Amino acid sequence: MIISGKESVLVQGITGQQGTFWTKHMLDYGTNVIGGVNPRKAGTEHLGLPVWESAVAAAASVPIDASILFIPPLGVKAAVLDAISADIKKIVVLTEHIPVQDVMYFLSEAADAGVRVVGPNTAGLVSPGESMVGFMPAFNQRIFRPGSVGVISRSGSLGTLICLNLVREGLGISHFIGIGGDPVIGTTTKDALIALDNDPKTRAIALVGEIGGTMEEEAAEYARTMKKPIACFIAGAASPPGKKMGHAGAIVTGERGSFASKEKALTAAGASVHPTPDGVSRTLRSLTT
């Protein structure tokens, strides 16, 4: 789920408005975009890149390490299955409001094929100074500067704020991993934590969670084994019990999934949990400088 500058990227939905806009930014940033997919425009070029009818057709022409989807909700299942059939091992699904049964189906197919899915409803991945896939403002050096802090976030906007605060504190980001805000996603907080723990560039981790689900509690179990410092902000501390706030996954059922449950688990694992996002960056500055 970490993207590197060497990895080749296919854009499914490259000719649409959002696909065009963000592909331009990815190319300008240095992302190794090798082309895109649109069945209606196969055989043409877009942004100077070839357009294929499918991911399978693209993979028959050029090696592909990752695919990013700018696809409407009802078309995502078919697009992900196409990428899986093309043996693409990393698929970034930006789309939200995908039918849950579609998500469960393609995640099951991906798991069977050994394919990593990031998302749905993710803001994407960034390795500052190397590559970006998605719609995070990696090109803004006030927000993304190369460094040694890995950032994990369900939310793109809160993840952006954390990165901004880190840079203001004189720190930089090794990798940003947007896991997505939907209740069913392919990459969990724990998955991202393991990846950053094993990444040699990452010396510390900023974790942005939300109420709802149990991903932060499950990540806390792994965090107990880590030596790298972790500072956290959990959004939704003041929300009423049982109230859905923001992302589809941010709903508390029972005791687990509440702010108190997440704070307790993470604190017991040795992580620091802060009431405001700026506390994360101040703590990590004191621990890494």
Secondary structure, DSSP 8 states (H G I E B T S, - for coil): ----TTSEEEEETTTSHHHHHHHHHHHHHT-EEEEEE-GGGTT-EETTEEEESSHHHHHTTS--SEEEE---GGGHHHHHHHHHHTT-SEEEE---S--HHHHHHHHHHHHHHT-EEE-SS--EEEETTTEEEES--TT-TTT--EEEEEEEES-HHHHHHHHHHHHHTT--EEEEEE--SSSS-SS-HHHHHHHHHT-TT-SEEEEEEESSSSHHHHHHHHHTT--S-EEEEEETTTS-TT---SSTT----SSTTSHHHHHHHHHHTT-EEESSHHHHHHHHHHHH-
